[in-house]
Structure formats: structure tokens, C-alpha cells
Amino acid sequence: MLEEMHVFATVVEQSSLNRASTMLNLSQPALSRRMVKLENELGVELFRRVGKRLELTKIGQLTYAYALELRSMHLRYLQSVAEFQSGDRITLTVGASLTTLQTTLPDLIQIMTEIKPELDIKAVTGKTHEIVSLVRERKVDIGVVASQINDPALRSVALFDDHLQLVLPRNQFVSEKALPTIEDLNSLPMILFSKGTWYRIMTDELFNQYHLAPDVRMEIDSFEAILRLLQTCRAATLLPKSYLRQQLVEDNELSVIPIRELEQTKRTTSLIAAHPSGTSGPPIHAWLDEIAAYYARMQHHS
């Protein structure tokens, strides 16, 4: 089932049997047969064709969410095997919330390995309050959270400010007006991040503040999956500006629509670490200063 779900997820993310067959190194007829076989085994229709594009049915959306869970479990298993095989290697453990894992952690790891190439960096994920507790209890060395933390036991270093942006499939408009407003999100088909994170809480608070009721089609805990599904599901989303690299937007044929009210959804991403205890260990606080200086230079040049 794992292999079938991987093939299915690839078709969904590529929105095309032709592109998916190239990625999977399968002929298009062979891939079509595998999708028909999967639908027959499940007894449901997973896709419908709209022109040259594939769109997910409701049960197809549910199946894709299941495929993502299987993929995540498989990756965690492979990571556990790799850690078991690595023996007693020295690691620096970074705790990241689900959203900063996707928006900030890749850049942060790259910066850290440039500062200290021999580091073996391990990542732990959780909700913001869980990451704060892990850092306070010294179970992780550094935490990266989308919040400013005021805790006497911790040092918090601000990296950058962020806010939500509206993302739509290219050529899809929420309004005939020249400048869309927040009210245009009402009844708009949307794919949102899963509940339980600051990012989703802030999104729901925004909807409540402006009395909006978007048509929520799916809830997924992967920014990448959300972006790839927007065209297939003809839906919009709200994502942090820090994640929306221009190349990602272009590769997925999307548009970022400026809305004034969304610029007020400001959030500060910070690094946190426990204050030194006097014991020997890696110079974590010196690294925090170097990382903060790096981000400051990036913002100065942008």
C-alpha cells in the first residue's frame, strides 16, 4: 500500500499523468493502469478530468491526506533507522514548530552548518509551547518559533517579522475590483493548514474578526502539499510570506494577491535557548548572535 500511495500522491502533486510518469520513471499507460487498479481496489473514483488537468474527488482528497500521513510515517521510520546506525555521534538538537519547520528551519540548518560544518543537526518538531518547554528543560539546544518568547529562563533572539499572504491559482480572481479586500475571502474555496498551530489560530482569528466564512476544502499540515493542490482543487490559501519564494510561486503557476488587512497579521520568528548553566558545552549563544546578524544582513539587502 505504501508504494501505491506514493504513486498516487505524485500524480496528485503533479496534476498530470505525463509529468508524474516522468518523475516516477514509468510509462504513462503503465501509470494509468496503476491508478485504475487502485481505484478498483478501493471501489471509488479518485480523479475527474477537467480539460487536460486532473482534479481530485472528495474521496480523492481524503485519500491524498492519508497518503501524506503514510509518507510522513515512513520518513520518520527511516530517520530512526539512520539515527540507530549512527551510534554515538555528537548532535545539536533544534526544536521547531510545524510552521517554522517548513518556513525557517531549512535556511537555519544551512547557516548553522556554515558556522560549524562538523555539526550533526537533529530536528524535533512540536507546537510552540512544547518547543519552549523542551528548550527550558534543556532537552533541545535551540528552538525556532514563530513568536516572541518572554521567559526569564530563556534568551529569545528575534530573526524577522512575517505576515500572511493570499495565494491563488494564476488567472483566478477573487473579485472584479482592482484591489481585493479581506471581504473577498468570504465563501472562497480554500485549503488551510491543519488546526493546532499559531498559524492556523491566527488564520481563524482573522476569519472571526472580519466575520468571514471561507469554503474550506481541505486541511493539511504541509505547505508544499497545499501549494501543489491549489491548481488541482481550484482553491486559494493563506501562507506566511517567509515561505513564498518566487520560484515556488512560479513553479506551481500561482499568484500572490496583496490585501491590506493581511499585512496586519504580523508575527515575529525567534530563536530561543536556555541561559548558560556554567557547564561546558557548545557556544550556543555565540551562534545565536551570528545567526541573528545573518538575518539582519539579509533584511538590509532585500
LOBAKOL-169662 format. One record per residue (C-alpha): residue number from 1; residue in three letters; x, y, z. Coordinates in Angstrom, 2 decimals, always signed. Last residue first. Example, Ala and Ser with C-alpha at 12.3 -4.5 7.8 and 13.67 -1.06 7.14 Angstrom:
2
@seq=2&type=SER&east=+13.67&north=-1.06&up=+7.14
@seq=1&type=ALA&east=+12.30&north=-4.50&up=+7.80
This chain:
302
@seq=302&type=SER&east=+16.27&north=+42.86&up=+0.49
@seq=301&type=HIS&east=+19.88&north=+43.81&up=+1.34
@seq=300&type=HIS&east=+19.14&north=+45.04&up=+4.87
@seq=299&type=GLN&east=+16.81&north=+42.09&up=+5.50
@seq=298&type=MET&east=+19.54&north=+39.61&up=+4.60
@seq=297&type=ARG&east=+22.10&north=+41.45&up=+6.72
@seq=296&type=ALA&east=+19.80&north=+41.28&up=+9.74
@seq=295&type=TYR&east=+19.22&north=+37.58&up=+9.07
@seq=294&type=TYR&east=+22.98&north=+36.93&up=+9.18
@seq=293&type=ALA&east=+23.40&north=+39.03&up=+12.32
@seq=292&type=ALA&east=+20.70&north=+36.97&up=+14.06
@seq=291&type=ILE&east=+22.51&north=+33.77&up=+13.04
@seq=290&type=GLU&east=+25.84&north=+35.05&up=+14.37
@seq=289&type=ASP&east=+24.27&north=+36.16&up=+17.65
@seq=288&type=LEU&east=+22.55&north=+32.81&up=+18.10
@seq=287&type=TRP&east=+25.85&north=+31.07&up=+17.39
@seq=286&type=ALA&east=+27.51&north=+32.96&up=+20.23
@seq=285&type=HIS&east=+24.63&north=+31.85&up=+22.43
@seq=284&type=ILE&east=+25.13&north=+28.19&up=+21.50
@seq=283&type=PRO&east=+28.83&north=+28.00&up=+22.31
@seq=282&type=PRO&east=+28.76&north=+24.18&up=+22.53
@seq=281&type=GLY&east=+29.05&north=+22.70&up=+26.01
@seq=280&type=SER&east=+30.78&north=+23.09&up=+29.33
@seq=279&type=THR&east=+28.60&north=+23.66&up=+32.36
@seq=278&type=GLY&east=+28.02&north=+27.14&up=+33.73
@seq=277&type=SER&east=+24.26&north=+26.95&up=+33.24
@seq=276&type=PRO&east=+24.10&north=+29.23&up=+30.21
@seq=275&type=HIS&east=+20.60&north=+30.68&up=+29.64
@seq=274&type=ALA&east=+18.28&north=+28.31&up=+27.79
@seq=273&type=ALA&east=+17.92&north=+28.97&up=+24.08
@seq=272&type=ILE&east=+15.36&north=+30.64&up=+21.85
@seq=271&type=LEU&east=+15.39&north=+31.68&up=+18.21
@seq=270&type=SER&east=+12.63&north=+33.98&up=+17.03
@seq=269&type=THR&east=+10.07&north=+34.41&up=+14.24
@seq=268&type=THR&east=+7.98&north=+37.54&up=+14.76
@seq=267&type=ARG&east=+4.31&north=+37.53&up=+13.67
@seq=266&type=LYS&east=+2.37&north=+40.25&up=+11.92
@seq=265&type=THR&east=-1.21&north=+39.68&up=+10.80
@seq=264&type=GLN&east=-1.56&north=+43.40&up=+9.96
@seq=263&type=GLU&east=-0.28&north=+42.83&up=+6.42
@seq=262&type=LEU&east=-3.33&north=+40.63&up=+5.87
@seq=261&type=GLU&east=-5.64&north=+43.63&up=+6.19
@seq=260&type=ARG&east=-4.01&north=+45.36&up=+3.22
@seq=259&type=ILE&east=-4.56&north=+42.52&up=+0.77
@seq=258&type=PRO&east=-1.80&north=+41.77&up=-1.75
@seq=257&type=ILE&east=-2.51&north=+38.79&up=-4.06
@seq=256&type=VAL&east=+0.25&north=+36.22&up=-4.57
@seq=255&type=SER&east=-0.24&north=+34.38&up=-7.87
@seq=254&type=LEU&east=+0.28&north=+30.72&up=-8.65
@seq=253&type=GLU&east=+1.56&north=+28.59&up=-11.53
@seq=252&type=ASN&east=+3.14&north=+25.99&up=-9.20
@seq=251&type=ASP&east=+6.67&north=+26.56&up=-10.46
@seq=250&type=GLU&east=+6.13&north=+30.35&up=-10.42
@seq=249&type=VAL&east=+5.06&north=+30.52&up=-6.77
@seq=248&type=LEU&east=+7.83&north=+28.19&up=-5.63
@seq=247&type=GLN&east=+10.40&north=+30.20&up=-7.61
@seq=246&type=GLN&east=+9.26&north=+33.44&up=-6.01
@seq=245&type=ARG&east=+9.78&north=+32.08&up=-2.51
@seq=244&type=LEU&east=+6.57&north=+32.06&up=-0.50
@seq=243&type=TYR&east=+7.65&north=+30.63&up=+2.84
@seq=242&type=SER&east=+8.58&north=+33.91&up=+4.53
@seq=241&type=LYS&east=+5.29&north=+35.49&up=+3.41
@seq=240&type=PRO&east=+3.35&north=+33.08&up=+5.61
@seq=239&type=LEU&east=+0.53&north=+31.26&up=+3.77
@seq=238&type=LEU&east=-3.18&north=+31.89&up=+3.22
@seq=237&type=THR&east=-4.83&north=+29.61&up=+0.68
@seq=236&type=ALA&east=-6.86&north=+29.59&up=-2.54
@seq=235&type=ALA&east=-8.72&north=+26.79&up=-4.33
@seq=234&type=ARG&east=-9.16&north=+25.35&up=-7.78
@seq=233&type=CYS&east=-8.62&north=+21.84&up=-6.35
@seq=232&type=THR&east=-5.90&north=+20.82&up=-8.82
@seq=231&type=GLN&east=-4.43&north=+24.32&up=-9.06
@seq=230&type=LEU&east=-4.26&north=+24.80&up=-5.30
@seq=229&type=LEU&east=-3.05&north=+21.26&up=-4.63
@seq=228&type=ARG&east=+0.67&north=+21.83&up=-5.20
@seq=227&type=LEU&east=+0.75&north=+24.83&up=-2.90
@seq=226&type=ILE&east=-1.05&north=+22.95&up=-0.11
@seq=225&type=ALA&east=+1.28&north=+19.97&up=-0.44
@seq=224&type=GLU&east=+4.32&north=+22.21&up=-0.06
@seq=223&type=PHE&east=+2.84&north=+24.00&up=+2.95
@seq=222&type=SER&east=+2.30&north=+20.65&up=+4.69
@seq=221&type=ASP&east=-0.03&north=+20.20&up=+7.67
@seq=220&type=ILE&east=-3.18&north=+19.77&up=+5.56
@seq=219&type=GLU&east=-6.80&north=+20.93&up=+5.96
@seq=218&type=MET&east=-9.01&north=+20.57&up=+2.88
@seq=217&type=ARG&east=-12.00&north=+22.18&up=+1.13
@seq=216&type=VAL&east=-12.63&north=+25.14&up=+3.46
@seq=215&type=ASP&east=-15.32&north=+27.32&up=+1.83
@seq=214&type=PRO&east=-14.48&north=+30.63&up=+3.50
@seq=213&type=ALA&east=-16.76&north=+32.01&up=+6.23
@seq=212&type=LEU&east=-15.64&north=+35.53&up=+7.12
@seq=211&type=HIS&east=-16.88&north=+37.64&up=+10.03
@seq=210&type=TYR&east=-13.92&north=+40.07&up=+9.78
@seq=209&type=GLN&east=-12.53&north=+39.32&up=+13.25
@seq=208&type=ASN&east=-13.66&north=+35.71&up=+13.14
@seq=207&type=PHE&east=-11.84&north=+34.99&up=+9.87
@seq=206&type=LEU&east=-8.68&north=+36.68&up=+11.18
@seq=205&type=GLU&east=-8.91&north=+34.71&up=+14.42
@seq=204&type=ASP&east=-9.14&north=+31.52&up=+12.34
@seq=203&type=THR&east=-5.98&north=+32.44&up=+10.44
@seq=202&type=MET&east=-4.14&north=+33.35&up=+13.66
@seq=201&type=ILE&east=-5.10&north=+30.00&up=+15.17
@seq=200&type=ARG&east=-3.95&north=+28.28&up=+11.97
@seq=199&type=TYR&east=-0.52&north=+29.92&up=+12.14
@seq=198&type=TRP&east=-0.21&north=+29.51&up=+15.91
@seq=197&type=THR&east=-0.66&north=+25.75&up=+15.40
@seq=196&type=GLY&east=-3.47&north=+23.40&up=+16.45
@seq=195&type=LYS&east=-5.57&north=+23.11&up=+13.30
@seq=194&type=SER&east=-4.19&north=+21.90&up=+9.98
@seq=193&type=PHE&east=-3.11&north=+24.42&up=+7.34
@seq=192&type=LEU&east=-5.86&north=+25.63&up=+5.06
@seq=191&type=ILE&east=-7.09&north=+24.82&up=+1.56
@seq=190&type=MET&east=-9.63&north=+27.40&up=+0.40
@seq=189&type=PRO&east=-12.73&north=+27.83&up=-1.76
@seq=188&type=LEU&east=-13.79&north=+31.50&up=-1.30
@seq=187&type=SER&east=-17.12&north=+31.83&up=+0.57
@seq=186&type=ASN&east=-15.85&north=+35.08&up=+2.21
@seq=185&type=LEU&east=-12.24&north=+35.71&up=+1.21
@seq=184&type=ASP&east=-13.35&north=+38.73&up=-0.86
@seq=183&type=GLU&east=-14.21&north=+40.50&up=+2.42
@seq=182&type=ILE&east=-10.47&north=+40.96&up=+3.06
@seq=181&type=THR&east=-10.27&north=+43.36&up=+0.16
@seq=180&type=PRO&east=-9.24&north=+42.91&up=-3.46
@seq=179&type=LEU&east=-7.81&north=+45.94&up=-5.30
@seq=178&type=ALA&east=-8.88&north=+46.34&up=-8.95
@seq=177&type=LYS&east=-12.38&north=+45.09&up=-8.22
@seq=176&type=GLU&east=-13.69&north=+42.16&up=-10.24
@seq=175&type=SER&east=-13.13&north=+39.98&up=-7.24
@seq=174&type=VAL&east=-11.50&north=+36.77&up=-6.10
@seq=173&type=PHE&east=-9.57&north=+36.34&up=-9.32
@seq=172&type=GLN&east=-8.15&north=+33.16&up=-10.79
@seq=171&type=ASN&east=-5.65&north=+33.85&up=-13.57
@seq=170&type=ARG&east=-2.84&north=+32.04&up=-11.70
@seq=169&type=PRO&east=-4.04&north=+29.75&up=-8.94
@seq=168&type=LEU&east=-4.39&north=+31.80&up=-5.76
@seq=167&type=VAL&east=-2.22&north=+32.76&up=-2.78
@seq=166&type=LEU&east=-3.30&north=+35.27&up=-0.12
@seq=165&type=GLN&east=-0.48&north=+36.42&up=+2.16
@seq=164&type=LEU&east=+0.01&north=+36.07&up=+5.91
@seq=163&type=HIS&east=+2.59&north=+38.04&up=+7.87
@seq=162&type=ASP&east=+6.23&north=+37.75&up=+8.95
@seq=161&type=ASP&east=+8.74&north=+39.67&up=+11.04
@seq=160&type=PHE&east=+12.38&north=+38.57&up=+11.21
@seq=159&type=LEU&east=+15.06&north=+37.00&up=+13.43
@seq=158&type=ALA&east=+14.21&north=+37.97&up=+17.02
@seq=157&type=VAL&east=+16.52&north=+36.49&up=+19.68
@seq=156&type=SER&east=+14.96&north=+35.00&up=+22.82
@seq=155&type=ARG&east=+17.09&north=+34.01&up=+25.83
@seq=154&type=LEU&east=+15.32&north=+31.69&up=+28.19
@seq=153&type=ALA&east=+14.80&north=+31.14&up=+31.93
@seq=152&type=PRO&east=+13.30&north=+34.59&up=+32.42
@seq=151&type=ASP&east=+10.61&north=+33.78&up=+29.81
@seq=150&type=ASN&east=+9.20&north=+36.31&up=+27.33
@seq=149&type=ILE&east=+9.03&north=+34.50&up=+24.00
@seq=148&type=GLN&east=+8.45&north=+36.37&up=+20.75
@seq=147&type=SER&east=+6.60&north=+34.09&up=+18.35
@seq=146&type=ALA&east=+7.04&north=+31.98&up=+15.23
@seq=145&type=VAL&east=+9.34&north=+29.52&up=+16.98
@seq=144&type=VAL&east=+12.87&north=+28.22&up=+16.46
@seq=143&type=GLY&east=+14.24&north=+26.39&up=+19.49
@seq=142&type=ILE&east=+17.89&north=+25.71&up=+20.26
@seq=141&type=ASP&east=+19.63&north=+23.08&up=+22.40
@seq=140&type=VAL&east=+16.80&north=+20.57&up=+22.87
@seq=139&type=LYS&east=+16.06&north=+18.62&up=+26.04
@seq=138&type=ARG&east=+17.41&north=+21.55&up=+28.02
@seq=137&type=GLU&east=+14.24&north=+21.71&up=+30.18
@seq=136&type=ARG&east=+13.66&north=+25.30&up=+29.09
@seq=135&type=VAL&east=+14.34&north=+24.31&up=+25.48
@seq=134&type=LEU&east=+11.86&north=+21.41&up=+25.63
@seq=133&type=SER&east=+9.27&north=+23.60&up=+27.34
@seq=132&type=VAL&east=+9.54&north=+26.31&up=+24.66
@seq=131&type=ILE&east=+9.25&north=+23.64&up=+21.94
@seq=130&type=GLU&east=+6.09&north=+22.29&up=+23.54
@seq=129&type=HIS&east=+4.58&north=+25.78&up=+23.82
@seq=128&type=THR&east=+5.24&north=+26.33&up=+20.10
@seq=127&type=LYS&east=+3.72&north=+23.02&up=+18.98
@seq=126&type=GLY&east=+6.08&north=+20.20&up=+18.15
@seq=125&type=THR&east=+9.02&north=+19.19&up=+15.99
@seq=124&type=VAL&east=+12.47&north=+17.85&up=+16.84
@seq=123&type=ALA&east=+15.38&north=+18.37&up=+14.46
@seq=122&type=LYS&east=+18.86&north=+16.83&up=+14.65
@seq=121&type=ILE&east=+21.96&north=+18.64&up=+13.42
@seq=120&type=ASP&east=+25.25&north=+16.77&up=+13.15
@seq=119&type=LEU&east=+27.73&north=+19.61&up=+13.41
@seq=118&type=GLU&east=+31.06&north=+19.26&up=+11.60
@seq=117&type=PRO&east=+30.46&north=+22.28&up=+9.34
@seq=116&type=LYS&east=+30.11&north=+24.75&up=+12.26
@seq=115&type=ILE&east=+29.19&north=+28.24&up=+11.04
@seq=114&type=GLU&east=+28.31&north=+27.04&up=+7.54
@seq=113&type=THR&east=+26.41&north=+24.11&up=+9.05
@seq=112&type=MET&east=+24.42&north=+26.53&up=+11.19
@seq=111&type=ILE&east=+23.51&north=+28.76&up=+8.24
@seq=110&type=GLN&east=+22.27&north=+25.80&up=+6.18
@seq=109&type=ILE&east=+20.32&north=+24.48&up=+9.17
@seq=108&type=LEU&east=+18.66&north=+27.89&up=+9.61
@seq=107&type=ASP&east=+17.72&north=+28.14&up=+5.94
@seq=106&type=PRO&east=+15.97&north=+24.74&up=+6.08
@seq=105&type=LEU&east=+14.41&north=+25.54&up=+9.51
@seq=104&type=THR&east=+12.68&north=+28.78&up=+8.55
@seq=103&type=THR&east=+9.47&north=+28.22&up=+6.55
@seq=102&type=GLN&east=+8.80&north=+24.48&up=+6.75
@seq=101&type=LEU&east=+9.92&north=+23.65&up=+10.29
@seq=100&type=THR&east=+8.82&north=+27.16&up=+11.24
@seq=99&type=THR&east=+5.24&north=+26.04&up=+10.55
@seq=98&type=LEU&east=+5.33&north=+22.77&up=+12.46
@seq=97&type=SER&east=+7.17&north=+24.31&up=+15.43
@seq=96&type=ALA&east=+10.91&north=+23.71&up=+15.55
@seq=95&type=GLY&east=+13.27&north=+22.22&up=+18.12
@seq=94&type=VAL&east=+16.94&north=+22.07&up=+17.15
@seq=93&type=THR&east=+19.21&north=+19.38&up=+18.57
@seq=92&type=LEU&east=+22.95&north=+19.73&up=+18.05
@seq=91&type=THR&east=+24.42&north=+16.28&up=+17.65
@seq=90&type=ILE&east=+27.52&north=+14.36&up=+18.70
@seq=89&type=ARG&east=+27.69&north=+10.92&up=+17.08
@seq=88&type=ASP&east=+27.16&north=+7.99&up=+19.47
@seq=87&type=GLY&east=+25.97&north=+5.33&up=+17.01
@seq=86&type=SER&east=+24.96&north=+6.47&up=+13.51
@seq=85&type=GLN&east=+23.08&north=+3.24&up=+12.75
@seq=84&type=PHE&east=+20.33&north=+3.93&up=+15.28
@seq=83&type=GLU&east=+19.97&north=+7.50&up=+14.00
@seq=82&type=ALA&east=+19.64&north=+6.25&up=+10.41
@seq=81&type=VAL&east=+16.97&north=+3.72&up=+11.43
@seq=80&type=SER&east=+15.03&north=+6.44&up=+13.27
@seq=79&type=GLN&east=+15.26&north=+8.72&up=+10.24
@seq=78&type=LEU&east=+13.93&north=+5.94&up=+8.00
@seq=77&type=TYR&east=+10.96&north=+5.44&up=+10.37
@seq=76&type=ARG&east=+10.22&north=+9.16&up=+10.46
@seq=75&type=LEU&east=+10.26&north=+9.23&up=+6.66
@seq=74&type=HIS&east=+7.83&north=+6.30&up=+6.50
@seq=73&type=MET&east=+5.45&north=+7.95&up=+8.97
@seq=72&type=SER&east=+5.47&north=+11.18&up=+6.94
@seq=71&type=ARG&east=+4.76&north=+9.35&up=+3.69
@seq=70&type=LEU&east=+1.93&north=+7.37&up=+5.29
@seq=69&type=GLU&east=+0.38&north=+10.59&up=+6.62
@seq=68&type=LEU&east=+0.68&north=+12.22&up=+3.20
@seq=67&type=ALA&east=-1.03&north=+9.23&up=+1.57
@seq=66&type=TYR&east=-3.91&north=+9.52&up=+4.07
@seq=65&type=ALA&east=-4.38&north=+13.20&up=+3.13
@seq=64&type=TYR&east=-4.35&north=+12.12&up=-0.52
@seq=63&type=THR&east=-7.04&north=+9.52&up=+0.15
@seq=62&type=LEU&east=-9.29&north=+12.13&up=+1.75
@seq=61&type=GLN&east=-8.84&north=+14.44&up=-1.24
@seq=60&type=GLY&east=-9.59&north=+11.54&up=-3.59
@seq=59&type=ILE&east=-12.73&north=+10.78&up=-1.60
@seq=58&type=LYS&east=-13.89&north=+14.33&up=-2.34
@seq=57&type=THR&east=-12.85&north=+13.98&up=-5.99
@seq=56&type=LEU&east=-9.44&north=+15.24&up=-7.01
@seq=55&type=GLU&east=-8.95&north=+17.19&up=-10.22
@seq=54&type=LEU&east=-6.78&north=+16.14&up=-13.14
@seq=53&type=ARG&east=-5.92&north=+18.74&up=-15.77
@seq=52&type=LYS&east=-6.03&north=+18.38&up=-19.55
@seq=51&type=GLY&east=-9.64&north=+19.53&up=-19.74
@seq=50&type=VAL&east=-11.16&north=+18.84&up=-16.36
@seq=49&type=ARG&east=-10.66&north=+15.11&up=-15.71
@seq=48&type=ARG&east=-12.05&north=+13.58&up=-12.52
@seq=47&type=PHE&east=-9.90&north=+11.77&up=-10.00
@seq=46&type=LEU&east=-10.20&north=+9.35&up=-7.08
@seq=45&type=GLU&east=-13.26&north=+7.33&up=-8.14
@seq=44&type=VAL&east=-14.05&north=+4.67&up=-5.53
@seq=43&type=GLY&east=-14.01&north=+0.90&up=-5.05
@seq=42&type=LEU&east=-10.71&north=+0.96&up=-3.20
@seq=41&type=GLU&east=-9.25&north=-1.91&up=-5.21
@seq=40&type=ASN&east=-10.83&north=-0.60&up=-8.42
@seq=39&type=GLU&east=-9.48&north=+2.93&up=-7.81
@seq=38&type=LEU&east=-6.01&north=+1.49&up=-7.17
@seq=37&type=LYS&east=-6.17&north=-0.62&up=-10.34
@seq=36&type=VAL&east=-7.26&north=+2.39&up=-12.40
@seq=35&type=MET&east=-4.34&north=+4.42&up=-10.97
@seq=34&type=ARG&east=-1.90&north=+1.60&up=-11.71
@seq=33&type=ARG&east=-3.23&north=+1.24&up=-15.26
@seq=32&type=SER&east=-2.78&north=+4.97&up=-15.87
@seq=31&type=LEU&east=+0.83&north=+4.72&up=-14.63
@seq=30&type=ALA&east=+1.55&north=+1.87&up=-17.05
@seq=29&type=PRO&east=-0.02&north=+3.82&up=-19.91
@seq=28&type=GLN&east=+2.07&north=+6.90&up=-18.99
@seq=27&type=SER&east=+5.32&north=+4.95&up=-18.96
@seq=26&type=LEU&east=+7.02&north=+4.86&up=-15.60
@seq=25&type=ASN&east=+10.14&north=+6.65&up=-14.38
@seq=24&type=LEU&east=+8.25&north=+8.02&up=-11.36
@seq=23&type=MET&east=+9.09&north=+11.66&up=-12.15
@seq=22&type=THR&east=+8.38&north=+11.20&up=-15.86
@seq=21&type=SER&east=+5.13&north=+9.34&up=-15.17
@seq=20&type=ALA&east=+4.06&north=+12.17&up=-12.85
@seq=19&type=ARG&east=+4.60&north=+14.80&up=-15.55
@seq=18&type=ASN&east=+2.50&north=+12.86&up=-18.09
@seq=17&type=LEU&east=-0.14&north=+11.79&up=-15.58
@seq=16&type=SER&east=-0.70&north=+15.45&up=-14.69
@seq=15&type=SER&east=-1.69&north=+17.36&up=-11.56
@seq=14&type=GLN&east=+1.97&north=+16.94&up=-10.45
@seq=13&type=GLU&east=+1.10&north=+16.80&up=-6.76
@seq=12&type=VAL&east=-1.87&north=+14.50&up=-7.31
@seq=11&type=VAL&east=+0.08&north=+12.12&up=-9.56
@seq=10&type=THR&east=+2.91&north=+12.01&up=-7.02
@seq=9&type=ALA&east=+0.45&north=+11.28&up=-4.21
@seq=8&type=PHE&east=-0.98&north=+8.31&up=-6.16
@seq=7&type=VAL&east=+2.48&north=+6.83&up=-6.79
@seq=6&type=HIS&east=+3.41&north=+7.19&up=-3.12
@seq=5&type=MET&east=+0.03&north=+5.73&up=-2.07
@seq=4&type=GLU&east=+0.59&north=+2.69&up=-4.28
@seq=3&type=GLU&east=+4.12&north=+2.21&up=-2.89
@seq=2&type=LEU&east=+2.91&north=+2.38&up=+0.71
@seq=1&type=MET&east=+0.00&north=+0.00&up=+0.00
